[in-house]
Amino acid sequence: MVTESIELVELVVKAADDKRAEDIIAMDVSKISILADYFIVMHGNSEKQVKAISEEIIDKAEEAGIDVRRVEGRDSSKWLLIDLGDVVVHVFHYSERSFYNLEKLWSDAPLVDITKMV
């Protein structure tokens, strides 16, 4: 059972990595946002891959007893947002990621070292 936000980050990172998500980053936004403790950003190279990454994250979260509060963007598969409470996941199509550039928008947030999670 996932009891801490950082454990949920690890669950998401592993699920995304299993579906070959690219350039996964996790940002600790706990000190600069009331929305969540962590934002996780990644991308896939096709709409099919974006959907597969998102579905894997949702499935693994549900298996761990995590409440998937909301999923936005399922219709387009260009940018899916998965609200897991303390962790918000952004799965982009590669062509959309640089346009929205969330990493720059939240650049005040320190990055989480996820190298040992994958």
KAZIFEN-V96442 format. One record per pair of residues at least 12 apart in sequence whose C-alpha atoms are under 6 Angstrom apart, sorted by the first residue. I is the first residue (numbers start at 1). GAP is how many residues later the second one is. Records with the same first field share a line. If there is no record, write none. Layout:
I->GAP ; GAP
//
This chain:
1->63
10->107
12->45
14->104
15->41 ; 42
16->37
19->34
21->22 ; 23
22->20 ; 21
23->19
24->17 ; 18
25->15 ; 16
26->13 ; 14 ; 85 ; 86
27->12 ; 82 ; 83 ; 84 ; 85
28->81 ; 82
29->80
36->50 ; 51
37->49 ; 50
38->49
39->48 ; 49 ; 50
40->49
41->49
42->49
43->48 ; 49 ; 50 ; 51
44->49 ; 50
45->48 ; 49
47->30
68->16
69->14 ; 15
70->13
78->14 ; 15
79->12 ; 13
//
